[in-house]
Amino acid sequence: MGGGDWPILIDFERLTGKRSFRSVLSSHLTGEDALRVLRRSDEDIERSWVAMTRRVFGEGVPEPVFFEVPRWEDNELQGGAYSNWGAGFSEEHFNLMGQAMSGGRVQFAGEHNSKDYSGFVHGGYLSGVAAANNVLQ
Ligand SMILES: Cc1cc2nc3c(=O)[nH]c(=O)nc-3n(C[C@H](O)[C@H](O)[C@H](O)COP(=O)(O)OP(=O)(O)OC[C@H]3O[C@@H](n4cnc5c(N)ncnc54)[C@H](O)[C@@H]3O)c2cc1C
């Protein structure tokens, strides 16, 4: 459920059946939708999100105590959420991206260097383990 700017709204308590997730709501925006919404001010985004939750849960939804818009795409050390292999990206590109330099002294690790789990925490972890093992060899 959701609608408008916010096509997806997940109620974690209903999704998991666990009360420990009580009051956890998650909205996901990706690609062009995310860029479109992020072009607006934080206040405007907050207003739009609150209006959507009121359409779903009723006018009793209170004003948020705190609302943060992360804007990872503007963070020069972040550059967005996680890597995405564009059209035409091949296994050869993937292998080049993770290739060690300086005779193995410089290793690259991170979710982008995991073939099976790119975009996930365990992809970053596994590629870190592989890079550490390369250093030890
Ligand atoms: C909204 C969102 C939801 C997600 N949900 C999930 C999920 O449910 N499950 C899951 O498994 N994964 C999820 N992920 C993905 C997960 O967060 C990443 O895959 C993981 O954090 C990647 O780890 P990493 O160590 O490769 O990179 P990062 O965690 O991005 O770490 C890279 C670090 O390098 C730093 N850095 C960059 N450039 C420089 C530089 N030049 N000098 C110094 N430091 C630099 C950055 O600041 C950053 O701290 C999610 C990501 C986002 C954004």
The ligand as a Tripos MOL2 file, in Angstrom:
@<TRIPOS>MOLECULE
LIG
   53    58     1     0     0
SMALL
NO_CHARGES

@<TRIPOS>ATOM
      1 C1         18.6090    2.2570    2.0630 C.3       1 LIG1
      2 C2         19.4740    1.0340    2.0090 C.ar      1 LIG1
      3 C3         18.9470   -0.1630    2.4540 C.ar      1 LIG1
      4 C4         19.7170   -1.3100    2.4260 C.ar      1 LIG1
      5 N1         19.1880   -2.4750    2.9170 N.ar      1 LIG1
      6 C5         19.9440   -3.5760    2.9630 C.ar      1 LIG1
      7 C6         19.4300   -4.7740    3.5420 C.ar      1 LIG1
      8 O1         18.2910   -4.8380    4.0180 O.2       1 LIG1
      9 N2         20.2320   -5.8740    3.5690 N.ar      1 LIG1
     10 C7         21.5060   -5.8330    3.0730 C.ar      1 LIG1
     11 O2         22.2200   -6.8580    3.1550 O.2       1 LIG1
     12 N3         22.0210   -4.7160    2.5180 N.ar      1 LIG1
     13 C8         21.2840   -3.5840    2.4570 C.ar      1 LIG1
     14 N4         21.7810   -2.4320    1.9170 N.ar      1 LIG1
     15 C9         23.0970   -2.4770    1.2600 C.3       1 LIG1
     16 C10        24.2370   -2.4110    2.2450 C.3       1 LIG1
     17 O3         24.0910   -1.2910    3.0990 O.3       1 LIG1
     18 C11        25.5360   -2.2850    1.4310 C.3       1 LIG1
     19 O4         25.6060   -3.3230    0.4730 O.3       1 LIG1
     20 C12        26.7610   -2.3770    2.3290 C.3       1 LIG1
     21 O5         26.7640   -1.3280    3.2760 O.3       1 LIG1
     22 C13        28.0070   -2.2900    1.4600 C.3       1 LIG1
     23 O6         29.1220   -2.3400    2.2970 O.3       1 LIG1
     24 P1         30.4940   -1.8320    1.7580 P.3       1 LIG1
     25 O7         31.4640   -1.9850    2.8890 O.co2     1 LIG1
     26 O8         30.8020   -2.5060    0.4430 O.co2     1 LIG1
     27 O9         30.2780   -0.2900    1.3800 O.3       1 LIG1
     28 P2         29.8370    0.9250    2.3090 P.3       1 LIG1
     29 O10        29.0500    0.4520    3.5000 O.co2     1 LIG1
     30 O11        29.2040    1.9020    1.3670 O.co2     1 LIG1
     31 O12        31.2080    1.4820    2.8470 O.3       1 LIG1
     32 C14        32.0620    2.2410    2.0350 C.3       1 LIG1
     33 C15        32.7100    3.2790    2.9470 C.3       1 LIG1
     34 O13        33.7730    3.9080    2.2370 O.3       1 LIG1
     35 C16        33.7150    5.2870    2.5180 C.3       1 LIG1
     36 N5         34.4000    5.9750    1.4180 N.ar      1 LIG1
     37 C17        34.0070    6.1170    0.1150 C.ar      1 LIG1
     38 N6         34.9140    6.8070   -0.5820 N.ar      1 LIG1
     39 C18        35.9150    7.0900    0.2660 C.ar      1 LIG1
     40 C19        37.1560    7.7930    0.1280 C.ar      1 LIG1
     41 N7         37.5380    8.3080   -1.0410 N.pl3     1 LIG1
     42 N8         37.9330    7.9110    1.2070 N.ar      1 LIG1
     43 C20        37.5680    7.3850    2.3980 C.ar      1 LIG1
     44 N9         36.4070    6.7040    2.5980 N.ar      1 LIG1
     45 C21        35.6010    6.5650    1.5360 C.ar      1 LIG1
     46 C22        32.2290    5.6030    2.6080 C.3       1 LIG1
     47 O14        32.0030    6.7930    3.3380 O.3       1 LIG1
     48 C23        31.7160    4.3740    3.3530 C.3       1 LIG1
     49 O15        31.7760    4.5350    4.7670 O.3       1 LIG1
     50 C24        21.0400   -1.2640    1.9300 C.ar      1 LIG1
     51 C25        21.5710   -0.0410    1.4760 C.ar      1 LIG1
     52 C26        20.7940    1.0920    1.5140 C.ar      1 LIG1
     53 C27        21.3990    2.4020    1.0630 C.3       1 LIG1
@<TRIPOS>BOND
     1     1     2 1
     2     2     3 ar
     3     2    52 ar
     4     3     4 ar
     5     4     5 ar
     6     4    50 ar
     7     5     6 ar
     8     6     7 ar
     9     6    13 1
    10     7     8 2
    11     7     9 ar
    12     9    10 ar
    13    10    11 2
    14    10    12 ar
    15    12    13 ar
    16    13    14 ar
    17    14    15 1
    18    14    50 ar
    19    15    16 1
    20    16    17 1
    21    16    18 1
    22    18    19 1
    23    18    20 1
    24    20    21 1
    25    20    22 1
    26    22    23 1
    27    23    24 1
    28    24    25 2
    29    24    26 1
    30    24    27 1
    31    27    28 1
    32    28    29 2
    33    28    30 1
    34    28    31 1
    35    31    32 1
    36    32    33 1
    37    33    34 1
    38    33    48 1
    39    34    35 1
    40    35    36 1
    41    35    46 1
    42    36    37 ar
    43    36    45 ar
    44    37    38 ar
    45    38    39 ar
    46    39    40 ar
    47    39    45 ar
    48    40    41 1
    49    40    42 ar
    50    42    43 ar
    51    43    44 ar
    52    44    45 ar
    53    46    47 1
    54    46    48 1
    55    48    49 1
    56    50    51 ar
    57    51    52 ar
    58    52    53 1
@<TRIPOS>SUBSTRUCTURE
     1 LIG1         1 GROUP 0 **** ****
